[in-house]
Amino acid sequence: MKQTAIAVFIGVLSVVVFFWGNIVTPAVNYTPTVGTNDLTDLHYPYRAFLSQSLKRGEFPLWSAETSSGYPFLASVAGSLYPLTILAAWLPTTTSVTFSIAVSYVLIYCFSFLYLRKIGLSVAGSLFGAVLISFSGFAANEFMHLDILISFYLFLAQLYVLEWLLAPPGSGQKRWMSNEIALVITLGILLGLAILGGHPQITFYSLLFLGPYWLFWWIVKRRASFGKLLSYGAVYGLVGLGIGAGQFLPMLEFTQNSTRSSGLNLAILERYNFPIADLVTFIGPFATFDPSHTMEAFINNGWPKDEQYVYMGLLGLALALASLPIVRRLGGRAMFFWVAAFFGMLFAFGSQFTTGYILRLPPFSFFRIPFKIIFVVNFSLAVLAALSFERFLNWLMGKGATRYVLWVIIIVATLVSFTDLRYHVKKLYPEVDANSWFSEPEVVAFLRERLRNEERVIDQQYFYASAKIFLDQPELWDDPQIFINLRNLLPNFTNLIYGIPKNVAVANAGGLKLARYNELELETQFKGVVYADMNTPTVTDTFVFLNRLMGVRYFLTTRPVTNTFLTHVREIPFETGQDPVLVYEFAEPYPRAFLVPRAERAEPAKIRQHLFSGDFDPNLKVYVEEEVLGGTNGAFTANAAFEKYTDQEVVVATQASGDGFLYLSDTYYPGWKASVDGKETNIYLANYAFRAVKVPAGEHRVTFRYEPASFRWGLRITLGTLMVALVAISYLLVRGRSGKK
């Protein structure tokens, strides 16, 4: 027990040393190949938004400031995970650092406990836990807080599963010998992974846990398969029940997303693990292109940084050393070599015929198949620990003293730890978090001038950073250039400062609303055309769609010319990089306004009207169902926001005749509307937005987001958790009393 406590202390100390800069400075890690990453531009803003919402007394179901409205909770933000909610009450930088540190402590602890449970010594378990925690997949994924949660809960399930698989009469503690209680505990851990983790990693975890459970159930000559199936059913039901609060909204979102029928093979093929990149197991930057060309910029950028698999030269050597002696190491080593092989084969994706499985659901719903690399890194780390253990035993057999053994253990662990930390910090250098997240100059300008919930659109970040990479390579190693580029409010960073945008998700989101994504691609991606890096032009579709979405300002780093755009602000930088330019759209449409009539049309036809801009949005709105009412003659009207929050919008209307209130917020299930307190239908308007019928005169129109998927999901989560905890308590109390 004392040795275990010391080993855990060493693990905590290792995490502190590994993330010393993040904890003390405080620092944040950026990606020098592109200047941005999911930690700085996704998870940090998400945590800031969660914190802001909770402190307002709201639960963050919807974000009105992202892509014209986005189902925040359903997007797998981990908002229901207990540790995330707890951390959200801290200042955002402290909150994110706390989540990272706690995650790695738990990864280390569950790794250590698992290795001890399968028979390794304290020394072997300590060495293996360091490899699992700080190499390859785990070290890379501190960019993704949800993936860290899935990973340590995967390790926790493995540990509990080992207690369940222990043969009866093996001498384990009574409170850990109640099989039903252990199965329910496994289900709780699965449910927590669904609530707070990354769905793809949680799914891939099940692909590992299922065969693992079955294999060792057979090997250890356990009871019948009927019992195994019943345990599996309890595990799945408890897990899905506890995870329902996240799973049901996510399922609803998936059905309305670009992934509703799975992703096409072309998208999946982009995220294979290249066979040539196997060399990065030895040299993590072996395929890095040091030239300053567009080919190098694309090659070195995302997703290359996430394909990081380096586990240290010593760790890899020990893992490979287990292969010639795999039989002597036993069934455990055989299983992990098989797992590593199939995990690698899956990560290769469509490069082999076995990649056909990626076309089949549920595999086709996940965008980045190489994420399964965590199975490979984990398996190899366990194999390295087994080899290290055997080496120590061999030295003991040769008469090595206890002092010599501990010197070897300490040196091996420190060498691996130092090697791993050095390369991860090279992959993701540190920069002062207070400087990185300081309010950009553009925010004050926008905050002063935006009115009535007007929005902002930003230039695609790729072109701004690529131009510096190509034209000013001498600046590229200076993180200040990326701090300056935050004036573009890239991806989700607008959430930190409360600036509404009509884009973000198409570029950086996981799940994307199918209808709105088509419009977002047409604005941020196709709407700004680059003949070269210096002379962008904007399309008429770009101008029309942004005006229709209530966009007032366009942020870019290069001059553009259009009759509907006026240059109103320039933000220069001492680094000498291009300034950020602010353009104002002429006469953008209000975010909410009344039109005299609605016209039914097929979706494809409506999309065509939007892209060509051949109609006057002030005169009609396009809907996809028959609708009566409206005014054909003279029509005067006013609409004004009385209240606008993420989950409730109240609009006061006044009109000379019957008409339709058009709101340029995304259409999505769960939104309900009422006119003067009487519920009314929300029409899918102008392809992706909302409209309601409003009579002549003065009225108050209210939109509220009340998704049944969340309401029922939360009830199921709380109910299942309560039943599970009561059941475990009852089983343990009954076990202690000796009752059957």
Residue pairs with C-beta under 8 A, 6 or more apart in sequence:
3 122
4 112
4 116
4 122
7 112
7 122
7 125
7 126
7 129
8 108
8 109
8 112
10 126
11 105
11 108
11 109
11 112
11 126
11 129
11 130
11 133
12 105
12 108
14 108
14 130
14 133
14 134
14 417
15 101
15 104
15 105
15 108
15 133
16 23
16 101
17 417
17 421
18 104
18 134
18 417
18 421
18 424
19 97
19 100
19 101
19 104
19 142
21 27
21 430
22 28
22 29
22 97
22 100
22 101
22 430
22 433
23 97
23 101
25 430
25 432
25 433
26 93
26 94
26 97
26 432
26 433
26 434
27 430
27 431
27 432
27 433
28 39
28 40
28 44
28 93
28 96
28 430
28 431
28 432
28 433
28 436
28 437
29 37
29 39
29 40
29 142
29 143
29 425
29 428
29 429
29 430
29 431
30 36
30 37
30 40
30 428
30 429
30 431
30 436
30 479
30 482
31 37
31 302
31 305
31 427
31 428
32 429
32 476
32 477
32 479
33 297
33 300
33 301
33 302
33 304
33 305
34 301
34 302
34 305
34 461
34 462
34 465
35 461
35 465
35 481
35 482
35 485
36 461
36 465
36 482
36 490
36 491
37 143
37 302
37 305
37 428
38 143
38 144
38 508
39 96
39 142
39 143
39 144
39 145
40 436
40 493
41 490
41 491
41 492
41 493
41 508
42 491
42 492
42 508
43 96
43 143
43 144
43 145
43 146
44 92
44 93
44 96
44 437
44 493
44 496
45 491
45 492
45 493
45 494
45 495
45 496
46 72
46 77
46 492
46 495
47 84
47 87
47 88
47 92
47 95
47 96
47 99
47 145
48 92
48 495
48 496
49 60
49 63
49 72
49 495
49 496
50 60
50 77
50 79
50 84
50 85
50 88
51 88
51 89
51 90
51 92
51 95
52 498
53 59
53 60
53 646
54 60
54 85
54 88
54 89
55 89
58 645
58 646
58 647
59 73
59 79
60 72
60 73
60 77
60 79
60 646
61 71
61 72
61 73
61 74
61 249
61 646
61 647
61 705
61 707
61 710
62 69
62 70
62 71
62 72
62 73
62 646
62 647
62 705
63 69
63 70
63 72
63 495
63 646
64 453
64 500
64 644
64 645
64 646
64 649
64 665
65 494
65 495
65 498
65 499
65 500
65 501
65 646
66 72
66 492
66 494
66 495
66 501
66 504
66 505
67 501
67 502
67 503
67 504
67 505
67 506
67 509
67 513
67 516
67 520
67 666
68 455
68 502
68 516
68 549
68 664
68 665
68 666
68 688
68 689
69 665
69 666
69 668
70 504
70 505
70 509
70 513
70 666
71 249
71 253
71 668
71 670
71 707
72 79
72 646
73 79
73 80
73 246
73 249
73 710
74 249
74 250
74 252
74 253
74 511
74 707
74 709
74 710
75 250
75 253
75 509
75 510
75 511
76 146
76 198
76 199
76 246
76 250
76 510
76 511
77 146
78 84
78 145
78 146
78 149
78 195
78 196
78 197
78 246
79 85
80 195
80 196
80 245
80 246
80 714
80 717
81 149
81 192
81 195
81 196
81 197
82 192
82 196
83 99
83 102
83 149
83 196
84 99
84 145
84 149
84 196
87 95
87 96
87 98
87 99
87 102
88 95
89 95
90 98
92 437
92 496
93 433
93 434
93 437
96 145
99 145
99 148
100 142
100 145
100 148
103 142
103 145
103 148
103 149
103 151
103 152
104 133
104 134
104 138
104 142
104 148
106 152
106 155
106 156
107 132
107 133
107 138
107 148
107 151
107 152
107 155
108 129
108 130
108 132
108 133
109 129
110 152
110 155
110 156
110 158
110 159
111 125
111 128
111 129
111 132
111 133
111 155
112 125
112 126
112 128
112 129
113 159
114 155
114 158
114 159
114 162
115 124
115 125
115 128
115 129
115 382
115 385
116 122
116 125
117 159
117 162
117 163
118 162
118 332
120 128
120 385
120 386
120 389
121 389
121 392
123 388
123 389
123 392
123 405
123 406
123 409
124 385
124 386
124 388
124 389
124 392
125 385
126 409
126 413
127 384
127 385
127 388
127 409
127 412
127 413
127 416
128 381
128 382
128 384
128 385
128 388
130 413
130 416
130 417
130 420
131 311
131 312
131 315
131 381
131 384
131 385
131 416
131 420
132 138
132 155
132 377
132 378
132 381
132 382
133 139
134 417
134 420
134 421
134 424
135 310
135 311
135 312
135 315
135 377
135 381
135 416
135 420
136 308
136 309
136 310
136 311
136 373
136 374
136 376
136 377
136 381
137 151
137 308
137 309
137 373
137 374
137 376
137 377
137 378
138 148
138 151
138 374
138 377
139 308
139 310
139 420
139 424
140 305
140 306
140 308
140 424
140 427
141 147
141 148
141 151
141 374
142 148
142 428
143 306
143 428
144 198
146 196
146 197
146 198
147 197
147 198
147 201
147 371
149 192
149 193
149 196
149 197
149 198
150 193
150 197
150 198
150 201
150 202
150 205
151 201
151 374
153 189
153 190
153 192
153 193
153 197
153 202
153 205
154 193
154 201
154 202
154 205
154 208
154 209
156 189
157 186
157 189
157 190
157 193
157 205
157 209
158 209
158 212
160 182
160 185
160 186
160 189
161 186
161 209
161 212
161 213
163 172
163 176
163 177
163 182
164 179
164 182
164 183
164 186
164 231
165 213
165 216
165 217
165 220
165 222
166 172
166 177
166 220
167 220
167 221
167 222
168 177
174 735
174 736
175 732
175 735
175 736
176 182
177 735
178 731
178 732
178 735
179 231
180 234
180 727
180 731
181 727
181 728
181 731
181 732
181 735
183 231
183 234
183 235
183 238
184 234
184 238
184 724
184 727
184 728
184 731
185 728
186 235
186 238
186 239
187 234
187 235
187 236
187 237
187 238
187 239
187 241
187 242
187 724
188 238
188 239
188 242
188 721
188 724
189 239
190 202
190 206
190 235
190 236
190 238
190 239
190 242
190 243
191 238
191 239
191 240
191 241
191 242
191 243
191 717
191 720
191 721
192 242
192 243
193 202
193 205
193 239
193 243
194 202
194 239
194 240
194 242
194 243
194 246
194 247
195 242
195 243
195 245
195 246
195 717
196 246
199 250
199 366
200 366
200 367
200 368
200 371
201 371
201 374
203 362
203 366
204 371
204 372
204 374
204 375
207 372
207 375
208 339
208 343
208 375
211 339
212 335
212 339
213 228
213 232
214 228
215 335
217 228
219 331
222 228
238 720
238 724
240 247
241 716
241 717
241 719
241 720
241 721
241 724
242 717
242 720
242 721
242 724
243 717
244 712
244 713
244 714
244 716
244 717
244 720
245 710
245 713
245 714
245 716
245 717
245 718
246 713
246 717
247 713
248 709
248 710
248 712
248 713
248 716
249 707
249 709
249 710
249 713
250 511
251 709
252 669
252 670
252 707
252 709
253 511
254 260
254 365
254 511
256 513
256 514
256 668
256 669
257 511
257 512
257 513
257 514
258 511
258 512
258 513
258 514
258 517
259 365
259 367
259 511
260 514
262 359
262 361
262 364
262 365
263 364
263 365
263 366
263 367
265 350
265 358
265 359
267 367
268 349
268 350
268 358
268 359
268 364
268 367
268 369
269 349
269 350
270 303
271 303
271 349
271 367
271 368
271 369
271 370
272 347
272 348
272 349
272 350
272 351
272 355
272 369
272 370
273 307
273 344
273 347
273 348
273 349
273 370
273 373
274 287
274 307
274 351
275 348
275 351
276 287
277 287
277 307
277 309
279 286
279 287
280 286
280 287
280 307
280 308
280 309
280 310
281 309
281 310
281 311
281 316
282 313
282 316
283 310
284 308
284 309
284 310
284 423
284 427
285 423
285 426
287 299
287 304
288 300
289 295
289 296
289 299
289 300
290 296
292 469
292 470
292 473
292 476
293 470
294 466
294 470
297 466
297 469
297 470
303 368
303 370
305 427
305 428
306 368
306 370
307 370
307 373
308 424
308 427
309 373
309 376
309 377
310 420
310 423
311 319
311 377
311 380
311 381
311 384
311 420
312 415
312 416
312 419
312 420
313 419
314 412
314 415
314 416
314 419
315 380
315 381
315 384
315 416
315 420
316 380
316 384
318 383
318 384
318 385
318 387
318 388
318 391
319 380
319 381
319 383
319 384
319 387
321 387
322 329
322 333
322 337
322 383
322 384
322 386
322 387
322 390
323 337
325 387
325 390
326 333
326 334
326 337
327 334
328 390
329 386
329 387
329 390
332 382
332 386
333 383
333 386
336 379
336 380
336 382
336 383
336 386
337 379
337 383
339 375
339 376
339 379
340 375
340 376
340 379
340 380
340 383
343 372
343 373
343 375
343 376
343 379
344 373
344 376
345 352
345 354
346 354
346 357
346 369
346 372
347 369
347 370
347 372
347 373
347 376
348 354
348 355
349 355
349 358
349 369
349 370
350 356
350 358
355 369
357 363
358 364
358 369
363 369
367 510
388 412
392 405
392 408
392 409
395 404
395 405
395 408
396 405
429 479
431 479
431 483
435 483
436 479
436 483
436 486
437 496
438 483
439 497
440 486
440 487
440 489
440 497
441 487
441 571
442 487
442 488
442 489
442 555
442 569
442 571
442 580
442 582
443 489
443 497
443 499
445 569
445 582
446 456
446 499
446 553
446 582
447 497
447 498
447 499
449 552
449 553
450 456
450 499
450 500
450 552
450 553
451 552
452 590
452 591
452 640
452 641
453 500
453 550
453 591
453 641
453 644
454 500
454 550
454 551
454 552
454 553
454 588
454 591
455 500
455 501
455 502
455 549
455 550
455 551
455 552
455 591
456 489
456 494
456 499
456 500
456 501
456 502
456 551
456 552
456 553
456 554
456 555
457 501
457 502
457 503
457 523
457 524
457 546
457 551
457 553
457 554
457 555
458 488
458 489
458 490
458 501
458 503
458 524
458 554
458 555
458 556
459 488
459 524
459 528
459 536
459 554
459 555
459 556
459 557
459 558
460 507
460 524
460 525
460 528
461 485
461 488
461 490
461 491
461 507
463 528
463 530
463 533
463 536
463 557
463 558
464 485
464 488
464 556
464 557
464 578
465 482
465 485
466 533
467 533
467 534
467 557
467 558
467 578
468 475
468 476
468 481
468 577
468 578
469 476
470 533
471 533
472 576
472 577
475 481
475 575
475 576
475 577
478 575
480 573
480 575
481 573
481 575
481 577
484 573
484 575
484 577
484 580
485 557
485 577
485 580
486 493
487 555
487 571
487 580
488 555
488 556
488 557
488 580
489 497
489 499
489 501
489 555
491 504
491 507
491 508
492 504
492 508
494 500
494 501
494 504
502 520
502 523
502 546
502 549
502 550
502 551
503 520
503 523
503 524
505 512
505 513
505 516
505 517
505 520
506 512
506 517
506 520
506 521
506 524
506 525
507 524
507 525
512 520
513 666
513 668
513 688
515 666
515 667
515 684
515 687
515 688
516 666
516 688
518 607
518 687
518 688
519 545
519 549
519 610
519 687
519 688
522 541
522 542
522 545
522 611
523 541
523 542
523 545
523 546
523 549
526 539
526 541
526 542
527 538
527 539
527 541
527 542
527 545
527 546
528 536
528 537
528 538
528 539
528 542
528 556
528 560
529 536
529 537
529 538
529 539
530 536
531 537
533 558
534 558
535 558
536 556
536 558
536 560
537 560
537 561
538 554
538 560
538 562
538 565
540 613
541 610
541 611
541 612
541 613
543 562
543 564
543 565
543 585
543 613
544 610
544 613
545 610
545 611
545 613
546 554
546 585
546 588
547 564
547 585
547 587
547 588
547 589
548 589
548 610
548 617
548 664
548 686
549 589
549 664
550 588
550 589
550 590
550 591
550 664
551 585
551 588
552 584
552 585
552 588
553 568
553 582
553 583
553 584
553 585
554 560
554 565
554 582
554 583
554 584
554 585
555 580
555 581
555 582
555 583
556 580
556 581
556 583
557 577
557 578
557 579
557 580
557 581
558 578
558 581
559 567
559 581
560 583
563 586
564 585
564 586
564 587
565 583
565 584
565 585
565 586
566 583
566 584
566 586
567 581
567 582
567 583
568 582
568 583
568 584
569 581
569 582
570 579
570 580
570 581
570 582
571 579
571 580
571 581
571 582
572 579
573 579
589 617
589 618
589 664
590 639
591 641
591 663
591 664
591 665
592 639
592 640
592 641
592 649
592 651
592 661
592 662
592 663
592 664
593 618
593 637
593 639
593 661
593 662
594 635
594 637
594 638
594 639
594 653
594 655
594 659
594 660
594 661
594 662
594 694
595 617
595 618
595 619
595 620
595 621
595 659
595 660
595 662
596 619
596 620
596 630
596 631
596 632
596 635
596 637
596 657
596 659
596 660
597 619
597 620
597 621
597 630
597 631
597 632
597 659
597 660
598 620
598 621
598 622
598 623
598 627
598 629
598 630
598 660
598 683
598 685
598 691
598 693
599 620
599 621
599 622
599 623
600 622
600 623
600 624
600 625
600 626
600 627
601 609
601 622
601 623
601 624
602 624
603 624
603 687
606 622
606 624
606 686
606 687
607 687
609 615
609 622
610 686
610 687
615 622
617 662
617 686
621 660
621 662
621 683
621 685
621 686
621 691
622 685
622 686
622 687
623 683
623 684
623 685
623 691
624 683
624 684
625 683
625 684
627 683
627 693
629 658
629 693
630 657
630 658
630 659
630 660
630 693
631 656
631 657
631 658
631 659
631 696
633 657
634 656
634 657
635 655
635 656
635 657
635 659
636 655
636 656
637 653
637 654
637 655
637 656
637 659
638 653
638 654
638 655
639 651
639 652
639 653
639 654
639 661
640 651
640 652
641 649
641 650
641 651
641 652
642 650
642 651
642 652
642 700
643 649
643 650
644 650
646 705
647 704
647 705
648 702
648 703
648 704
648 705
649 663
649 665
649 702
649 703
650 700
650 701
650 702
650 703
651 661
651 663
651 700
651 701
651 702
651 703
652 698
652 699
652 700
652 701
653 661
653 694
653 698
653 699
653 700
653 701
654 697
654 698
654 699
655 694
655 695
655 696
655 697
656 696
657 696
658 693
658 694
658 695
658 696
659 693
659 694
659 696
660 683
660 685
660 691
660 692
660 693
660 694
661 691
661 692
661 694
661 701
662 685
662 686
662 689
662 690
662 691
663 689
663 690
663 691
663 692
663 703
664 689
665 689
665 690
665 703
666 688
666 689
666 690
667 682
667 684
667 685
667 688
667 689
667 690
669 707
669 709
670 705
670 706
670 707
670 708
670 709
670 710
671 682
671 690
671 703
671 704
671 705
671 706
672 679
672 682
672 703
672 704
672 705
672 706
673 679
673 680
673 681
673 682
673 690
673 692
673 701
673 702
673 703
673 704
674 680
674 701
674 702
674 704
675 692
675 693
675 694
675 695
675 699
675 700
675 701
676 699
676 700
677 702
680 692
680 693
681 692
681 693
682 690
682 691
682 692
682 703
683 690
683 691
683 692
683 693
684 690
685 691
690 703
692 701
694 701
